[in-house]
């Protein structure tokens, strides 16, 4: 197995965030019987990594070149060549060999990320320096968007099928990254690989779903340059009106996007809700149509600070809404046929569809 040793412990800062720490991964030529890599971070955490896969084999990329929109197709296997996961630790990382060393990039658990620091001096043994950071935890506030009554017929016409429930349902996901988000990345491939970590992290959190097990297939990304769906000025985006504009945008481009089941806007904007007095409530992290999957309401949006992975939980939560999951302890939704509601799923227990952080439960469905 490959053994990556990272020596050090994280230090708690005055404000409660853990200070980033320089570490030096070491790659040893060992391999376990099941082909996993072992990533030893510190005495309290060892990752057992297996190969992960989230990207469609025919992965589409929409971007602007010389003032016109073009579509490229990439091989998904090449995109995720180095993608690995520890399903028990909620870790997803790209692991790459580099000049007698190893680069590790991604999330090493639900609360920490790791990145190479190539500008820093190598260790005496020639090992590549890395930094482990705590992922900023934002207080989760979002908006459940109802399907308008006049559009209930749209949902009732959705095919429910007459056969049995499959073991696994793959939801084809397309992500739009707006300019304030994707400008951080030096290359399109860097953006895509960053989003692969997000999507695989979501899949790990959906791993315990049953009858059926739900997983996301990442089919493509758009590097949007103009954000015609943004209702707001500068870095601000009003949540409800922008979601409606994004819905129209995504439906208009659905064919170009590969006819996804769910389209998600990952934005670098500050999402807000408008108060009656004209104030902006900027605590909103995301918004999505509850039960909109496979209809014209198949959209959601959420904040992410590019490079920091702090949008993972929002993507997980909003994806749940679009698939039909309400907030825990909610009444059945009138526009979803045979919706059982979630009154028996207690909000205080802190699962994914609650704002309460229930520890490990906050990465699981109730």
C-alpha positions as CSV (number, residue, x, y, z in Angstrom):
1,X,0.0,0.0,0.0
2,X,1.1,3.6,-0.3
3,X,1.8,5.0,3.1
4,X,1.7,8.8,3.4
5,X,2.9,10.0,6.7
6,X,2.2,13.5,7.8
7,X,3.8,14.5,11.1
8,X,2.3,17.2,13.3
9,X,-0.7,18.2,15.3
10,X,-3.0,21.2,14.8
11,X,-2.9,24.1,17.1
12,X,-6.0,25.9,18.3
13,X,-5.9,29.7,17.8
14,X,-7.4,32.3,20.0
15,X,-10.6,32.7,17.9
16,X,-11.3,29.0,18.1
17,X,-10.1,28.1,14.6
18,X,-7.2,25.7,14.3
19,X,-4.1,27.3,13.0
20,X,-2.8,25.9,9.7
21,X,0.2,23.6,10.1
22,X,3.0,22.8,7.7
23,X,3.3,19.0,7.1
24,X,5.4,16.8,4.8
25,X,3.7,13.8,3.3
26,X,5.9,10.7,2.8
27,X,5.1,8.1,0.2
28,X,6.2,4.5,0.9
29,X,6.1,1.8,-1.7
30,X,3.6,-0.4,0.1
31,X,0.1,-1.6,-0.9
32,X,-2.6,-3.3,1.0
33,X,-4.3,-6.5,-0.3
34,X,-7.4,-4.5,-1.4
35,X,-5.3,-1.9,-3.2
36,X,-6.0,0.9,-0.7
37,X,-3.6,3.6,0.1
38,X,-3.0,4.5,3.8
39,X,-2.7,8.2,4.6
40,X,-1.4,8.7,8.1
41,X,-2.1,12.3,9.1
42,X,-1.3,12.1,12.8
43,X,-1.6,9.8,15.7
44,X,-5.4,10.3,15.9
45,X,-6.2,10.0,12.2
46,X,-5.2,7.5,9.6
47,X,-7.1,7.4,6.3
48,X,-7.6,4.2,4.3
49,X,-8.1,5.4,0.8
50,X,-9.8,3.7,-2.1
51,X,-10.3,4.9,-5.7
52,X,-13.2,7.2,-6.1
53,X,-15.3,8.1,-9.2
54,X,-17.8,10.9,-9.8
55,X,-17.1,12.3,-13.3
56,X,-19.1,11.1,-16.3
57,X,-16.9,9.4,-18.9
58,X,-18.0,12.1,-21.5
59,X,-17.6,15.2,-19.3
60,X,-18.7,18.5,-20.9
61,X,-17.2,21.9,-20.2
62,X,-18.9,25.1,-21.3
63,X,-16.7,28.2,-21.3
64,X,-16.0,31.4,-23.2
65,X,-13.2,31.7,-25.7
66,X,-12.6,34.8,-27.8
67,X,-16.0,36.2,-26.9
68,X,-18.0,33.1,-27.8
69,X,-19.3,30.2,-25.9
70,X,-17.7,26.8,-26.7
71,X,-18.2,23.3,-25.4
72,X,-15.4,20.9,-24.8
73,X,-15.6,17.2,-23.9
74,X,-13.1,15.7,-21.5
75,X,-12.5,12.1,-20.5
76,X,-13.9,11.7,-17.0
77,X,-11.4,8.9,-16.2
78,X,-8.5,11.4,-16.8
79,X,-10.1,14.1,-14.6
80,X,-10.5,11.8,-11.6
81,X,-7.3,9.7,-12.2
82,X,-5.9,10.6,-8.8
83,X,-9.2,10.9,-6.8
84,X,-9.5,8.8,-3.7
85,X,-11.8,8.5,-0.7
86,X,-12.0,7.2,2.8
87,X,-15.7,6.6,3.2
88,X,-15.6,6.2,6.9
89,X,-13.8,9.5,7.5
90,X,-15.6,11.6,4.9
91,X,-12.3,12.3,3.2
92,X,-11.8,12.9,-0.5
93,X,-8.3,13.8,-1.9
94,X,-6.4,13.9,-5.1
95,X,-3.0,12.1,-4.5
96,X,-0.3,12.7,-7.1
97,X,3.3,11.6,-7.5
98,X,5.7,14.6,-7.9
99,X,9.5,14.4,-8.2
100,X,10.1,11.7,-5.6
101,X,7.4,13.1,-3.4
102,X,3.6,13.2,-3.3
103,X,1.0,15.9,-3.5
104,X,-2.2,15.6,-1.5
105,X,-5.1,18.0,-2.2
106,X,-8.7,18.0,-1.0
107,X,-10.5,17.3,2.3
108,X,-9.1,14.9,4.9
109,X,-12.3,14.8,6.8
110,X,-15.5,16.8,7.3
111,X,-13.6,19.7,9.0
112,X,-10.1,19.9,7.4
113,X,-8.6,20.4,4.0
114,X,-5.0,19.9,2.8
115,X,-3.1,21.6,0.0
116,X,0.5,21.5,-1.3
117,X,2.7,24.5,-0.7
118,X,5.2,24.4,-3.7
119,X,6.6,27.8,-3.0
120,X,7.9,26.7,0.4
121,X,11.2,24.9,0.8
122,X,11.2,21.1,0.9
123,X,12.2,19.1,3.9
124,X,15.8,17.9,4.3
125,X,14.6,14.6,2.8
126,X,13.2,16.4,-0.3
127,X,9.6,16.0,0.8
128,X,6.9,18.4,-0.5
129,X,5.5,20.8,2.1
130,X,1.7,20.9,2.6
131,X,-0.6,22.9,4.8
132,X,-3.6,21.5,6.7
133,X,-6.4,24.0,7.4
134,X,-9.6,23.8,9.3
135,X,-12.6,24.4,7.0
136,X,-14.5,27.4,8.0
137,X,-17.9,26.5,9.4
138,X,-20.6,28.9,8.5
139,X,-23.9,28.9,10.3
140,X,-26.3,27.1,8.0
141,X,-29.4,29.1,7.0
142,X,-31.2,28.4,3.7
143,X,-34.6,28.7,2.1
144,X,-36.9,25.9,1.1
145,X,-38.5,27.1,-2.2
146,X,-42.0,25.8,-2.9
147,X,-43.2,24.8,-6.3
148,X,-45.9,27.3,-7.4
149,X,-49.5,25.9,-7.2
150,X,-50.0,26.6,-10.9
151,X,-47.1,24.3,-11.7
152,X,-48.2,21.3,-9.6
153,X,-49.3,19.6,-12.8
154,X,-45.7,19.7,-13.9
155,X,-44.8,17.5,-11.0
156,X,-47.8,15.2,-11.3
157,X,-46.8,14.5,-14.9
158,X,-43.3,13.4,-13.8
159,X,-42.9,9.6,-14.4
160,X,-42.9,7.7,-11.1
161,X,-42.5,4.3,-12.8
162,X,-44.4,1.1,-12.2
163,X,-41.4,-1.2,-11.5
164,X,-39.6,-1.9,-8.3
165,X,-37.2,0.5,-6.6
166,X,-33.7,0.1,-8.0
167,X,-30.8,-0.5,-5.5
168,X,-29.0,2.7,-6.7
169,X,-30.3,5.8,-8.4
170,X,-27.7,8.0,-10.2
171,X,-28.7,11.7,-10.3
172,X,-26.9,13.5,-13.2
173,X,-25.6,16.7,-11.8
174,X,-24.4,19.8,-13.8
175,X,-22.7,22.7,-11.9
176,X,-22.5,26.3,-13.1
177,X,-19.6,28.2,-11.5
178,X,-20.0,31.9,-11.8
179,X,-17.1,34.3,-12.4
180,X,-16.7,35.3,-8.8
181,X,-16.2,31.6,-8.1
182,X,-14.2,30.2,-11.0
183,X,-11.8,33.2,-11.3
184,X,-9.8,31.8,-8.4
185,X,-8.6,28.8,-10.4
186,X,-5.6,29.0,-12.7
187,X,-7.0,26.4,-15.1
188,X,-10.3,24.8,-15.9
189,X,-9.0,21.4,-14.9
190,X,-8.2,22.8,-11.4
191,X,-11.8,24.0,-11.1
192,X,-13.2,20.6,-12.2
193,X,-11.0,18.7,-9.8
194,X,-12.0,20.9,-7.0
195,X,-15.7,20.3,-7.8
196,X,-15.0,16.6,-8.0
197,X,-14.0,16.7,-4.3
198,X,-17.2,18.5,-3.5
199,X,-19.4,16.0,-5.4
200,X,-17.6,13.0,-4.0
201,X,-18.0,14.4,-0.5
202,X,-21.7,14.7,-1.2
203,X,-21.8,11.1,-2.3
204,X,-20.1,9.9,0.9
205,X,-22.9,11.7,2.9
206,X,-25.6,10.0,0.8
207,X,-23.8,6.7,1.2
208,X,-26.2,5.4,3.9
209,X,-29.4,6.2,1.9
210,X,-31.4,3.1,1.1
211,X,-34.4,2.0,-1.1
212,X,-32.7,3.5,-3.1
213,X,-29.2,4.5,-2.5
214,X,-28.8,7.9,-4.1
215,X,-25.5,9.0,-5.7
216,X,-24.6,11.9,-8.0
217,X,-22.9,11.6,-11.3
218,X,-21.0,14.8,-12.2
219,X,-21.7,15.3,-15.9
220,X,-20.3,18.8,-16.6
221,X,-19.6,22.4,-15.6
222,X,-20.1,25.8,-17.1
223,X,-17.6,28.6,-16.4
224,X,-20.2,31.4,-16.6
225,X,-18.8,34.9,-17.4
226,X,-21.9,37.1,-17.2
227,X,-24.3,35.8,-14.6
228,X,-27.6,36.9,-16.2
229,X,-29.5,35.2,-13.3
230,X,-27.9,37.4,-10.6
231,X,-30.4,39.8,-9.1
232,X,-28.2,42.1,-7.1
233,X,-25.2,44.4,-7.5
234,X,-21.5,43.7,-7.0
235,X,-20.9,40.7,-4.9
236,X,-24.5,40.4,-3.7
237,X,-27.2,38.0,-5.0
238,X,-30.8,38.1,-3.8
239,X,-31.8,34.5,-3.1
240,X,-35.4,33.9,-4.3
241,X,-35.4,36.1,-7.4
242,X,-32.0,34.9,-8.5
243,X,-33.1,31.3,-8.1
244,X,-36.1,31.9,-10.3
245,X,-33.8,33.6,-12.9
246,X,-31.4,30.7,-12.7
247,X,-34.3,28.3,-13.2
248,X,-35.1,30.0,-16.5
249,X,-31.4,30.1,-17.4
250,X,-30.9,26.4,-16.7
251,X,-34.0,25.4,-18.6
252,X,-33.0,27.4,-21.6
253,X,-29.6,25.7,-21.6
254,X,-30.7,22.3,-20.5
255,X,-29.7,20.6,-23.8
256,X,-26.3,22.3,-23.7
257,X,-25.9,21.1,-20.2
258,X,-26.5,17.5,-21.2
259,X,-30.1,17.3,-19.9
260,X,-29.1,16.9,-16.2
261,X,-31.5,15.8,-13.5
262,X,-30.3,18.6,-11.2
263,X,-28.4,21.8,-12.0
264,X,-26.6,23.7,-9.3
265,X,-25.2,27.2,-9.2
266,X,-22.0,27.4,-7.1
267,X,-21.5,31.1,-6.5
268,X,-18.8,33.3,-5.1
269,X,-21.5,35.9,-4.4
270,X,-22.9,36.8,-1.0
271,X,-26.4,35.4,-1.1
272,X,-29.0,37.3,0.9
273,X,-32.7,37.5,1.6
274,X,-34.3,40.9,1.3
275,X,-36.1,42.2,4.3
276,X,-39.3,44.2,4.3
277,X,-37.4,47.2,5.5
278,X,-34.9,46.9,2.6
279,X,-32.1,45.3,4.7
280,X,-30.1,42.4,3.4
281,X,-30.0,39.2,5.5
282,X,-26.6,37.8,4.4
283,X,-26.8,34.6,6.6
284,X,-28.4,32.7,3.7
285,X,-26.1,30.1,2.3
286,X,-28.4,28.5,-0.3
287,X,-31.8,27.9,-1.7
288,X,-33.5,25.2,-3.7
289,X,-36.8,24.0,-5.0
290,X,-38.1,21.1,-2.8
291,X,-38.9,18.1,-5.0
292,X,-37.9,19.8,-8.3
293,X,-35.7,17.0,-9.6
294,X,-36.4,15.9,-13.2
295,X,-38.8,18.9,-13.7
296,X,-38.3,22.5,-14.8
297,X,-37.7,23.3,-11.1
298,X,-34.6,21.1,-11.0
299,X,-32.3,23.9,-9.7
300,X,-30.6,25.1,-6.5
301,X,-27.8,27.5,-5.7
302,X,-25.4,27.9,-2.9
303,X,-22.3,29.8,-1.7
304,X,-18.8,28.5,-1.8
305,X,-15.5,30.3,-1.1
306,X,-13.4,29.0,-4.0
307,X,-10.5,26.8,-2.8
308,X,-11.8,26.5,0.8
309,X,-14.4,23.7,0.4
310,X,-16.9,25.5,2.7
311,X,-19.8,24.9,0.2
312,X,-19.8,21.1,0.7
313,X,-22.5,21.0,3.3
314,X,-24.6,23.5,1.4
315,X,-24.4,21.4,-1.8
316,X,-25.4,18.3,0.2
317,X,-28.3,20.1,1.9
318,X,-29.7,21.9,-1.2
319,X,-29.3,18.7,-3.3
320,X,-31.5,17.0,-0.7
321,X,-34.1,19.7,-1.1
322,X,-34.3,19.3,-4.9
323,X,-34.5,15.5,-4.4
324,X,-37.6,16.0,-2.2
325,X,-36.2,16.2,1.3
326,X,-37.7,18.9,3.5
327,X,-36.1,20.3,6.6
328,X,-36.3,17.8,9.5
329,X,-39.6,18.0,11.5
330,X,-41.6,19.4,8.6
331,X,-45.1,18.8,7.4
332,X,-45.6,16.9,4.1
333,X,-45.3,19.1,1.0
334,X,-48.6,19.4,-0.9
335,X,-46.9,19.4,-4.3
336,X,-45.1,16.1,-3.8
337,X,-47.2,13.0,-4.3
338,X,-47.4,10.7,-1.2
339,X,-44.8,12.9,0.6
340,X,-44.6,11.4,4.2
341,X,-43.1,14.6,5.6
342,X,-40.4,14.5,8.3
343,X,-42.2,15.2,11.5
344,X,-40.6,12.2,13.1
345,X,-37.1,13.4,12.2
346,X,-36.3,15.6,15.2
347,X,-34.6,18.9,14.3
348,X,-32.6,18.9,17.5
349,X,-30.8,15.7,16.6
350,X,-28.8,17.6,14.0
351,X,-28.9,15.6,10.8
352,X,-28.1,17.0,7.3
353,X,-31.6,18.5,6.9
354,X,-31.3,20.5,10.2
355,X,-29.2,23.5,11.0
356,X,-28.2,22.0,14.3
357,X,-24.7,20.4,14.2
358,X,-25.2,16.9,15.6
359,X,-21.6,15.9,15.1
360,X,-21.3,12.8,13.0
361,X,-25.1,12.9,12.4
362,X,-24.7,16.3,10.6
363,X,-23.2,14.3,7.8
364,X,-26.0,11.7,7.6
365,X,-29.7,11.8,6.8
366,X,-32.2,11.2,9.5
